[in-house]
Amino acid sequence: MTQTRSSRSGADFLYQSSVPEDIFTPEDFTDEHKMIAKTAHQFVTKEVEAHRETIENQDFDRVVTLLKKAGELGLLGHSIPEKYGGLGLDKISKGIVGEVVGRTSGYGVAQSNHTCIATLPITHFGSNEQKDKYLPKLASGEYLGAYCLTEPNAGSDALASQTTAVLNSEGTHYILNGTKLYITNAVFSDTFIVYAKIDGKHFSAFIVEKDFPGLSLGPEEKKMGIKGSSTRSVILEDCQVPIDHLLGEVGKGHVIALNVLNLGRFNLGSACTGGAKHALNLALQHTNERKQFGQTIASFTATQEKVAVMMARIYASESLQYRTASLLEEAMKDLYDEEDHRIVGKQMMEYAVECAICKVFGSETLDQVVDESLQLHGGAGFIQEYPIEQMYRDSRINRIFEGTNEVNRLLIPGNLLKKALKGEVALEELVEKAKRELSSKGKDSLTEEDAIRSIRNVFLLCVGVAFEKHGEELMKHQESVIKLANIAIMLYAAESSVLRAVKHTQRDHHIKTALTRTFLEEALLQVEASARKLIMSLLPTREKSEVLNLIIRELSSYDFGSSLERNREIAKHSYNNLKYEV
């Protein structure tokens, strides 16, 4: 794998530019990456999709059989070191498998949950004895895992946990009491990563086995979607957990929980990108066959525009996913043998902002694409016989999984604000520089790279306005923070798309440029809308007009040619392939 920069830090895209050589893209896949993708594709098409209806009807025995088959193929052990029975592959491979499996909805949730948040806590924070005992079985599928964090009064606010752990009088076991809600894989899991407060104070993690006395399950939840994954409550009533099943250090459970969730967010973004590709493929195939008014639905230009916009959005999602995968690999490639959990936590946290964007942008891309795909199916899209009906229901959970999209949005500007308050980022200087560049006369010929610079300057200007208004209390004003996050998300997605297109000028450059420009036009509009709302809510009338005119003049100065003709070309390319392919 081509290694990326090591001199950069997480979220620095918010205030400084990158060059094409900085990023990893799907065009950079190695033979090993292509092989794991082929293995995953064959497994999904031959094994999982053949049983779609059975899985949807909650035949969890079938799900378990498939998970064990995935284990035999190495698809459960890609992120487990070789010495513990895994493949020890990089984060690119993790993203590839997550994307391919993501198209399978409920089954994909079960597998991704197992390989990510149910296994990685042991991989990165377990003792050598815990790794020896559990990782080989989790890699092979002999053991299946679940992750128990959510409670009746603790969702996105994980540290509000009320589950308790008390050491027994003999000093041999922790006694756990509490209830965990909405636990994926609960009915067939062998191991549960459970969070509880020791003595009601010290938030800690434990490895709990299904047969430990005091652990029981609630009934299967009746869900709107992802029916192919088991979801139950895990009830702990004087549950006896041996002291050597404490995971990590006493009172350091938050280091495990929050950092593993970062990887969970990245993984979820991969799954959503794969799901979006599949939903688009279904739309392409249906509209290419279905006729109305004597011609295929695909031949209507309104359909073609929908297809082009979906293609461009997926291209952006794919671009930022693999860019982030490479960043994570760089940060974590040497952590398998690291025993200092402070170092592990720090490295896993480095790209928390990028992971949050993967989750938010990926889940919202999937929702947009399945909605449009169902619309293009017409009445058929509402019928269970057609897979898009299930995808529409299944997609909705992703904006709630791994911390709601609202909570994830709050994380994004918060990172920059923390760095500014610590003196690590000269925010005032960055804001002043952005103002100067926005106020200067533009070039005669503006490029896609110039558009990224403009979006970044608008973001920094808006941060400056918000910080001047609210000061260190800014994070309490969530309406403003979310609008800043919307701009930041578009910045990362647009920059990832542009850099990818520029990097591969000799390989299908035309279609990549077309997709980039279509997405960039949408990004500029969304950035302007978010900036406008923010400025309108924060500045007095006289200043408001001046700043808004500056922003609107800057963002409306870009002309990438006729979007009508470009989008028809993108649609033609898509229908020639009858699938997402760039």
C-alpha positions as CSV (number, residue, x, y, z in Angstrom):
1,M,0.0,0.0,0.0
2,T,1.2,3.5,-0.8
3,Q,1.9,5.2,2.5
4,T,0.5,8.7,3.0
5,R,1.8,11.7,4.9
6,S,3.0,11.2,8.5
7,S,3.5,14.9,9.2
8,R,-0.1,15.8,9.2
9,S,-2.7,15.5,12.1
10,G,-6.3,14.6,12.3
11,A,-8.8,17.2,11.0
12,D,-6.1,19.4,9.5
13,F,-8.1,19.4,6.2
14,L,-10.2,22.1,8.0
15,Y,-7.5,24.6,7.8
16,Q,-4.8,23.5,5.3
17,S,-4.9,21.9,1.9
18,S,-3.6,18.6,0.7
19,V,-2.1,17.4,-2.6
20,P,-3.2,14.4,-4.7
21,E,-0.2,12.4,-3.6
22,D,-1.4,12.7,0.0
23,I,-4.5,10.5,-0.5
24,F,-5.2,6.8,-1.1
25,T,-7.9,6.0,-3.6
26,P,-9.6,2.8,-5.0
27,E,-7.4,3.1,-8.0
28,D,-4.4,2.4,-5.7
29,F,-5.6,-1.0,-4.6
30,T,-2.9,-3.6,-4.5
31,D,-3.3,-7.2,-5.7
32,E,-4.0,-8.2,-2.1
33,H,-6.8,-5.7,-1.8
34,K,-8.3,-6.9,-5.1
35,M,-8.1,-10.5,-3.8
36,I,-9.9,-9.8,-0.6
37,A,-12.5,-7.8,-2.5
38,K,-13.0,-10.8,-4.9
39,T,-13.4,-13.2,-2.0
40,A,-15.9,-11.0,-0.3
41,H,-17.9,-10.5,-3.5
42,Q,-18.1,-14.2,-4.2
43,F,-19.2,-14.9,-0.6
44,V,-21.9,-12.3,-0.7
45,T,-23.3,-13.2,-4.1
46,K,-23.1,-17.0,-3.8
47,E,-23.8,-17.5,-0.1
48,V,-25.6,-14.5,1.5
49,E,-27.8,-13.2,-1.3
50,A,-29.1,-16.7,-2.1
51,H,-30.7,-16.7,1.4
52,R,-32.0,-13.1,1.5
53,E,-35.6,-14.1,2.2
54,T,-34.6,-16.6,4.9
55,I,-32.4,-14.1,6.6
56,E,-35.1,-11.5,6.5
57,N,-37.5,-14.0,8.2
58,Q,-35.0,-14.1,11.1
59,D,-33.6,-17.5,10.6
60,F,-30.6,-16.8,12.9
61,D,-29.3,-20.4,12.5
62,R,-28.7,-19.5,8.8
63,V,-27.0,-16.2,9.9
64,V,-24.7,-18.1,12.2
65,T,-23.9,-20.7,9.5
66,L,-23.0,-17.8,7.1
67,L,-20.9,-16.1,9.8
68,K,-18.9,-19.3,10.4
69,K,-18.5,-19.6,6.6
70,A,-17.2,-16.1,6.5
71,G,-14.7,-17.0,9.3
72,E,-13.4,-19.9,7.2
73,L,-12.8,-17.5,4.3
74,G,-10.9,-15.1,6.5
75,L,-13.6,-12.4,6.3
76,L,-14.0,-12.2,10.1
77,G,-10.3,-12.1,10.8
78,H,-9.0,-9.3,8.5
79,S,-8.3,-7.0,11.4
80,I,-6.9,-9.6,13.8
81,P,-3.1,-10.2,13.9
82,E,-1.8,-13.4,12.2
83,K,-0.4,-14.7,15.4
84,Y,-3.9,-14.8,16.8
85,G,-5.4,-16.6,13.8
86,G,-6.4,-13.6,11.8
87,L,-5.0,-12.1,8.5
88,G,-3.6,-8.9,10.0
89,L,-4.6,-6.9,7.0
90,D,-4.6,-3.1,6.7
91,K,-7.5,-0.7,7.1
92,I,-8.0,-0.5,3.3
93,S,-8.9,-4.2,3.4
94,K,-11.2,-3.6,6.4
95,G,-13.0,-0.9,4.3
96,I,-13.2,-3.2,1.3
97,V,-14.8,-6.0,3.2
98,G,-17.1,-3.6,5.1
99,E,-18.3,-2.1,1.8
100,V,-19.0,-5.4,0.1
101,V,-20.8,-6.9,3.0
102,G,-22.7,-3.6,3.5
103,R,-25.0,-4.4,0.6
104,T,-26.5,-7.3,2.5
105,S,-28.3,-5.2,5.1
106,G,-29.2,-7.3,8.1
107,Y,-26.6,-9.9,7.6
108,G,-24.0,-7.2,7.0
109,V,-24.9,-5.6,10.3
110,A,-24.2,-8.9,12.1
111,Q,-20.9,-9.5,10.4
112,S,-19.6,-5.9,10.7
113,N,-20.7,-5.7,14.3
114,H,-18.7,-8.9,15.1
115,T,-15.5,-7.9,13.2
116,C,-15.4,-4.3,14.5
117,I,-16.8,-3.2,17.8
118,A,-17.2,-6.7,19.2
119,T,-13.7,-7.9,18.4
120,L,-11.5,-4.8,18.3
121,P,-11.7,-4.0,22.0
122,I,-9.9,-7.3,22.7
123,T,-7.5,-6.8,19.8
124,H,-6.3,-3.5,21.0
125,F,-6.9,-3.4,24.7
126,G,-6.9,-7.1,25.8
127,S,-4.2,-8.7,27.8
128,N,-2.0,-11.3,26.1
129,E,-4.0,-14.0,27.9
130,Q,-7.3,-12.5,26.7
131,K,-6.0,-12.2,23.2
132,D,-4.8,-15.8,23.2
133,K,-8.1,-17.1,24.5
134,Y,-10.6,-15.2,22.4
135,L,-9.1,-13.8,19.2
136,P,-8.5,-17.1,17.4
137,K,-12.1,-18.1,18.1
138,L,-13.5,-14.7,17.0
139,A,-11.4,-14.8,13.8
140,S,-12.6,-18.3,12.8
141,G,-16.2,-17.7,13.8
142,E,-16.1,-20.4,16.5
143,Y,-17.1,-17.5,18.8
144,L,-19.4,-14.7,17.8
145,G,-19.4,-11.4,19.6
146,A,-21.6,-8.5,20.7
147,Y,-21.0,-5.0,22.1
148,C,-23.0,-3.8,25.1
149,L,-23.0,-0.1,25.6
150,T,-26.5,1.4,25.2
151,E,-28.8,1.4,28.3
152,P,-32.3,2.8,29.0
153,N,-30.8,6.1,30.1
154,A,-27.5,6.0,28.2
155,G,-27.4,6.1,24.4
156,S,-25.1,8.6,22.7
157,D,-24.2,9.7,26.2
158,A,-22.4,6.4,26.9
159,L,-20.7,7.6,30.1
160,A,-24.2,8.0,31.7
161,S,-24.2,4.2,32.2
162,Q,-26.0,2.9,35.3
163,T,-24.8,-0.7,35.1
164,T,-22.6,-1.4,38.1
165,A,-19.8,-3.8,38.9
166,V,-18.8,-4.7,42.5
167,L,-15.9,-6.9,43.6
168,N,-17.2,-9.9,45.6
169,S,-15.9,-10.5,49.1
170,E,-13.6,-13.3,48.0
171,G,-12.0,-10.9,45.4
172,T,-12.5,-13.5,42.6
173,H,-15.4,-12.0,40.6
174,Y,-17.0,-8.7,39.7
175,I,-20.8,-8.8,40.2
176,L,-22.5,-6.9,37.4
177,N,-26.0,-5.5,37.5
178,G,-27.9,-3.6,34.8
179,T,-29.6,-3.8,31.5
180,K,-28.1,-3.2,28.0
181,L,-30.5,-2.3,25.2
182,Y,-30.6,-2.9,21.5
183,I,-27.7,-5.3,21.5
184,T,-26.8,-6.6,18.0
185,N,-26.1,-10.3,17.7
186,A,-27.3,-10.9,21.2
187,V,-29.2,-14.2,20.6
188,F,-26.2,-16.1,19.1
189,S,-23.2,-14.3,20.7
190,D,-20.6,-16.1,22.8
191,T,-18.9,-13.0,24.1
192,F,-20.2,-9.6,25.2
193,I,-18.1,-6.5,25.6
194,V,-19.9,-5.0,28.6
195,Y,-19.4,-1.6,30.1
196,A,-20.2,-1.0,33.8
197,K,-19.1,1.4,36.6
198,I,-17.0,-0.3,39.3
199,D,-18.5,0.7,42.6
200,G,-20.8,3.0,40.7
201,K,-18.0,5.3,39.8
202,H,-15.2,3.9,37.6
203,F,-16.4,3.3,34.0
204,S,-14.8,0.1,32.9
205,A,-15.0,-2.7,30.3
206,F,-15.5,-6.5,30.8
207,I,-15.4,-9.6,28.6
208,V,-18.6,-11.5,29.6
209,E,-19.4,-15.0,28.2
210,K,-22.9,-16.0,27.5
211,D,-22.9,-18.8,30.1
212,F,-21.7,-16.7,33.0
213,P,-24.3,-17.0,35.8
214,G,-26.6,-14.0,35.9
215,L,-26.6,-13.1,32.2
216,S,-29.9,-13.5,30.3
217,L,-31.6,-12.1,27.2
218,G,-34.8,-10.2,26.6
219,P,-37.1,-11.0,23.7
220,E,-36.2,-10.3,20.1
221,E,-37.0,-6.6,19.3
222,K,-39.6,-6.0,16.6
223,K,-37.7,-3.7,14.3
224,M,-38.5,-1.7,11.2
225,G,-35.5,-3.0,9.4
226,I,-32.3,-5.0,9.6
227,K,-34.4,-8.0,10.6
228,G,-31.6,-10.3,9.6
229,S,-29.6,-9.2,12.7
230,S,-30.6,-10.2,16.2
231,T,-31.4,-7.3,18.5
232,R,-32.2,-8.0,22.2
233,S,-31.7,-6.6,25.6
234,V,-28.8,-8.1,27.7
235,I,-29.9,-8.4,31.3
236,L,-27.2,-8.7,34.1
237,E,-28.6,-9.8,37.4
238,D,-25.7,-10.5,39.8
239,C,-23.8,-11.6,36.8
240,Q,-20.5,-13.2,37.9
241,V,-17.5,-12.1,35.9
242,P,-14.0,-13.4,36.8
243,I,-11.6,-10.6,37.7
244,D,-9.3,-11.5,34.9
245,H,-12.1,-10.6,32.5
246,L,-11.7,-6.9,33.2
247,L,-10.7,-5.4,29.8
248,G,-8.0,-2.7,30.1
249,E,-7.7,-0.7,33.2
250,V,-10.2,0.1,36.0
251,G,-11.9,3.4,35.2
252,K,-10.5,3.5,31.6
253,G,-13.5,2.0,29.9
254,H,-14.2,5.3,28.1
255,V,-10.8,5.0,26.3
256,I,-12.0,1.7,24.8
257,A,-15.6,2.6,24.2
258,L,-15.0,6.0,22.4
259,N,-12.0,4.9,20.4
260,V,-13.5,1.6,19.2
261,L,-16.6,3.6,18.2
262,N,-14.4,5.7,15.9
263,L,-13.5,2.6,14.0
264,G,-17.1,1.6,14.1
265,R,-18.1,4.9,12.4
266,F,-15.5,4.4,9.7
267,N,-16.8,0.8,9.2
268,L,-20.4,2.0,9.0
269,G,-19.4,4.5,6.4
270,S,-17.9,1.7,4.3
271,A,-21.0,-0.4,4.7
272,C,-23.3,2.5,3.7
273,T,-21.1,3.2,0.6
274,G,-21.5,-0.4,-0.5
275,G,-25.2,-0.3,0.2
276,A,-25.6,2.9,-1.9
277,K,-23.7,1.3,-4.8
278,H,-26.1,-1.7,-4.7
279,A,-29.2,0.5,-4.5
280,L,-28.0,2.4,-7.5
281,N,-27.3,-0.8,-9.4
282,L,-30.9,-1.9,-8.7
283,A,-32.2,1.4,-10.1
284,L,-30.0,1.1,-13.2
285,Q,-31.2,-2.4,-14.0
286,H,-34.9,-1.7,-13.3
287,T,-35.1,1.5,-15.3
288,N,-33.2,0.0,-18.2
289,E,-35.8,-2.8,-18.5
290,R,-39.1,-1.0,-17.4
291,K,-40.9,0.8,-20.2
292,Q,-43.5,3.7,-20.0
293,F,-44.9,5.8,-22.8
294,G,-43.2,3.4,-25.3
295,Q,-39.7,3.9,-24.0
296,T,-37.5,2.8,-21.1
297,I,-37.5,4.8,-18.0
298,A,-33.7,5.1,-18.4
299,S,-34.2,7.1,-21.6
300,F,-36.0,9.9,-19.8
301,T,-33.6,12.8,-19.1
302,A,-35.1,13.3,-15.6
303,T,-34.1,9.8,-14.8
304,Q,-30.6,10.4,-16.1
305,E,-30.2,13.5,-13.9
306,K,-31.2,11.4,-10.9
307,V,-28.7,8.7,-11.8
308,A,-25.9,11.3,-12.3
309,V,-26.5,12.9,-9.0
310,M,-26.5,9.5,-7.2
311,M,-23.3,8.5,-9.0
312,A,-21.6,11.7,-8.0
313,R,-22.6,11.4,-4.4
314,I,-21.4,7.8,-4.2
315,Y,-18.1,8.8,-5.9
316,A,-17.6,11.4,-3.1
317,S,-18.5,8.9,-0.4
318,E,-16.1,6.2,-1.8
319,S,-13.3,8.8,-2.2
320,L,-13.5,10.0,1.4
321,Q,-13.8,6.5,2.8
322,Y,-10.6,5.2,1.3
323,R,-8.8,8.4,2.0
324,T,-9.7,7.9,5.7
325,A,-8.8,4.2,5.6
326,S,-5.3,5.1,4.6
327,L,-5.1,7.7,7.4
328,L,-6.3,5.1,9.9
329,E,-3.7,2.6,8.7
330,E,-1.0,5.1,9.0
331,A,-2.0,5.9,12.6
332,M,-2.6,2.3,13.7
333,K,-0.3,0.1,11.7
334,D,2.1,-0.5,14.6
335,L,-0.5,-0.9,17.4
336,Y,-1.2,-4.6,17.4
337,D,1.7,-5.2,19.8
338,E,1.5,-1.9,21.7
339,E,0.8,-2.5,25.4
340,D,0.6,1.1,26.5
341,H,-3.2,1.8,26.2
342,R,-2.6,5.5,26.3
343,I,-0.7,5.3,23.1
344,V,-3.3,3.0,21.6
345,G,-6.1,5.4,22.5
346,K,-4.3,8.4,21.2
347,Q,-3.6,6.9,17.8
348,M,-7.1,5.5,17.5
349,M,-8.5,9.0,18.3
350,E,-6.3,10.9,15.8
351,Y,-8.7,10.7,13.0
352,A,-12.0,10.8,15.0
353,V,-13.3,13.8,12.9
354,E,-12.7,12.0,9.6
355,C,-14.4,8.8,11.0
356,A,-17.4,10.9,12.1
357,I,-17.7,12.3,8.6
358,C,-17.5,8.8,7.1
359,K,-20.4,7.8,9.2
360,V,-22.5,10.9,8.6
361,F,-21.8,11.4,4.9
362,G,-22.1,7.6,4.2
363,S,-25.4,7.1,6.0
364,E,-27.0,10.2,4.4
365,T,-25.7,9.1,1.0
366,L,-27.2,5.7,1.4
367,D,-30.6,7.2,2.5
368,Q,-30.6,9.6,-0.5
369,V,-29.7,6.8,-2.9
370,V,-32.2,4.2,-1.7
371,D,-34.9,6.8,-1.6
372,E,-34.3,7.8,-5.3
373,S,-33.8,4.2,-6.3
374,L,-37.2,3.2,-4.8
375,Q,-38.7,6.2,-6.6
376,L,-37.3,5.1,-9.9
377,H,-38.8,1.6,-9.2
378,G,-42.2,3.2,-9.1
379,G,-44.9,1.1,-7.4
380,A,-42.7,-2.0,-7.6
381,G,-40.3,-0.3,-5.1
382,F,-43.1,-0.6,-2.5
383,I,-43.4,-4.4,-3.0
384,Q,-41.4,-6.8,-0.9
385,E,-40.6,-8.9,-3.9
386,Y,-38.1,-6.2,-5.0
387,P,-35.0,-5.9,-2.9
388,I,-35.1,-2.1,-2.9
389,E,-38.1,-2.2,-0.5
390,Q,-36.0,-4.0,2.1
391,M,-33.0,-1.7,1.5
392,Y,-35.2,1.4,2.1
393,R,-36.3,0.1,5.6
394,D,-32.8,-1.2,6.4
395,S,-31.0,2.0,5.6
396,R,-32.7,4.2,8.2
397,I,-30.9,2.8,11.2
398,N,-27.5,4.0,10.0
399,R,-28.1,7.6,10.9
400,I,-28.7,6.4,14.5
401,F,-26.0,3.7,14.8
402,E,-22.6,4.5,16.4
403,G,-23.9,7.8,17.8
404,T,-26.6,9.7,16.0
405,N,-25.6,11.9,13.1
406,E,-26.4,15.0,15.3
407,V,-23.9,13.9,17.9
408,N,-21.3,13.1,15.3
409,R,-21.8,16.5,13.7
410,L,-21.0,18.1,17.1
411,L,-17.7,16.3,17.2
412,I,-16.4,17.8,14.0
413,P,-16.0,21.5,14.8
414,G,-15.3,20.6,18.4
415,N,-11.9,19.2,17.5
416,L,-10.8,22.4,15.9
417,L,-12.1,24.5,18.8
418,K,-10.2,22.3,21.3
419,K,-6.9,22.7,19.3
420,A,-7.5,26.5,19.1
421,L,-8.1,26.8,22.8
422,K,-4.9,24.8,23.6
423,G,-2.9,27.0,21.2
424,E,-2.2,24.1,18.8
425,V,-4.0,25.9,16.0
426,A,-3.7,29.7,15.3
427,L,-7.4,30.1,14.7
428,E,-7.4,33.9,14.7
429,E,-4.6,34.0,12.0
430,L,-6.4,31.4,9.9
431,V,-9.6,33.4,10.1
432,E,-7.9,36.6,9.1
433,K,-6.2,34.9,6.2
434,A,-9.5,33.4,5.0
435,K,-11.1,36.9,5.1
436,R,-8.3,38.4,3.0
437,E,-8.5,35.7,0.4
438,L,-12.3,36.0,0.2
439,S,-12.0,39.7,-0.2
440,S,-9.4,39.6,-2.9
441,K,-10.4,39.7,-6.6
442,G,-10.8,36.3,-8.1
443,K,-8.9,34.7,-11.0
444,D,-10.2,34.8,-14.6
445,S,-10.2,31.0,-14.7
446,L,-11.2,29.1,-11.6
447,T,-10.4,25.4,-11.1
448,E,-11.9,22.7,-8.9
449,E,-8.9,23.1,-6.6
450,D,-9.8,26.8,-6.2
451,A,-13.3,25.8,-5.3
452,I,-12.0,23.7,-2.4
453,R,-9.9,26.6,-1.2
454,S,-13.1,28.8,-1.3
455,I,-15.1,26.3,0.7
456,R,-12.3,26.1,3.3
457,N,-12.1,29.9,3.5
458,V,-15.9,30.1,4.0
459,F,-15.7,27.5,6.7
460,L,-13.0,29.4,8.6
461,L,-14.8,32.7,8.2
462,C,-17.9,31.1,9.7
463,V,-15.9,29.6,12.5
464,G,-14.5,33.1,13.2
465,V,-18.0,34.7,13.3
466,A,-19.3,31.9,15.5
467,F,-16.4,32.1,17.9
468,E,-16.5,35.9,18.1
469,K,-20.2,35.6,19.0
470,H,-20.1,32.8,21.5
471,G,-16.4,32.5,22.5
472,E,-15.5,29.5,24.5
473,E,-19.2,28.7,25.0
474,L,-19.6,28.0,21.3
475,M,-20.0,24.2,21.8
476,K,-23.1,24.9,23.9
477,H,-24.8,26.6,20.8
478,Q,-25.5,23.4,18.9
479,E,-27.4,25.0,16.1
480,S,-24.3,26.9,15.1
481,V,-22.0,24.0,15.6
482,I,-24.1,21.7,13.4
483,K,-24.1,24.3,10.6
484,L,-20.3,24.5,10.8
485,A,-20.2,20.7,10.7
486,N,-22.3,20.7,7.5
487,I,-19.7,22.9,5.8
488,A,-16.8,20.8,7.1
489,I,-18.4,17.6,5.8
490,M,-18.8,19.1,2.4
491,L,-15.3,20.3,2.4
492,Y,-13.8,16.9,3.2
493,A,-16.1,15.1,0.7
494,A,-15.4,17.6,-2.1
495,E,-11.7,17.8,-1.5
496,S,-11.5,14.0,-1.5
497,S,-13.3,13.9,-4.8
498,V,-11.2,16.6,-6.4
499,L,-7.9,15.1,-5.3
500,R,-8.8,11.7,-6.5
501,A,-9.7,13.0,-10.0
502,V,-6.5,15.0,-10.2
503,K,-4.4,12.1,-9.0
504,H,-5.6,9.8,-11.8
505,T,-5.5,12.1,-14.8
506,Q,-4.5,9.3,-17.1
507,R,-7.1,6.7,-16.0
508,D,-10.8,7.4,-17.0
509,H,-10.1,11.0,-16.1
510,H,-13.2,12.2,-18.1
511,I,-15.7,10.4,-16.0
512,K,-13.9,11.2,-12.7
513,T,-13.8,14.9,-13.6
514,A,-17.5,14.8,-14.6
515,L,-18.5,13.2,-11.3
516,T,-16.3,15.6,-9.3
517,R,-17.9,18.6,-11.0
518,T,-21.4,17.4,-10.5
519,F,-20.8,16.8,-6.8
520,L,-18.8,20.0,-6.4
521,E,-21.7,22.1,-7.8
522,E,-24.0,20.5,-5.2
523,A,-21.4,21.0,-2.4
524,L,-21.0,24.7,-3.2
525,L,-24.8,25.1,-3.0
526,Q,-25.0,23.3,0.3
527,V,-22.1,25.2,1.8
528,E,-23.7,28.5,0.8
529,A,-27.0,27.5,2.4
530,S,-25.3,26.4,5.6
531,A,-23.2,29.6,5.7
532,R,-26.2,31.8,5.0
533,K,-28.2,30.3,7.8
534,L,-25.3,30.6,10.2
535,I,-24.5,34.2,9.4
536,M,-28.2,35.2,9.4
537,S,-28.5,33.9,12.9
538,L,-25.4,35.4,14.4
539,L,-24.6,38.9,12.9
540,P,-26.4,42.2,13.2
541,T,-28.1,43.5,10.1
542,R,-25.4,45.8,8.8
543,E,-22.6,43.3,9.1
544,K,-24.8,40.4,8.0
545,S,-25.2,41.9,4.5
546,E,-21.5,42.5,4.0
547,V,-20.4,39.0,5.0
548,L,-23.2,37.3,3.1
549,N,-22.3,39.2,-0.1
550,L,-18.7,38.1,0.3
551,I,-19.7,34.4,0.7
552,I,-22.2,34.4,-2.1
553,R,-19.9,36.2,-4.5
554,E,-17.2,33.7,-3.8
555,L,-19.2,30.5,-4.0
556,S,-21.2,31.5,-7.1
557,S,-18.2,32.4,-9.2
558,Y,-17.5,28.9,-10.3
559,D,-18.7,27.6,-13.7
560,F,-17.8,24.0,-14.6
561,G,-19.7,24.0,-17.9
562,S,-23.2,22.7,-18.7
563,S,-24.4,20.4,-15.9
564,L,-27.2,19.2,-18.2
565,E,-24.9,17.7,-20.8
566,R,-22.4,16.5,-18.2
567,N,-25.0,14.6,-16.2
568,R,-26.4,13.0,-19.3
569,E,-22.8,11.8,-20.1
570,I,-22.5,10.4,-16.5
571,A,-25.9,8.6,-17.0
572,K,-24.8,7.2,-20.3
573,H,-21.6,5.8,-18.7
574,S,-23.7,4.3,-15.9
575,Y,-26.1,2.6,-18.2
576,N,-23.3,1.2,-20.4
577,N,-22.0,-0.6,-17.3
578,L,-25.4,-1.1,-15.6
579,K,-23.6,-0.7,-12.3
580,Y,-21.6,1.8,-10.3
581,E,-18.2,1.8,-12.0
582,V,-15.7,4.7,-12.4
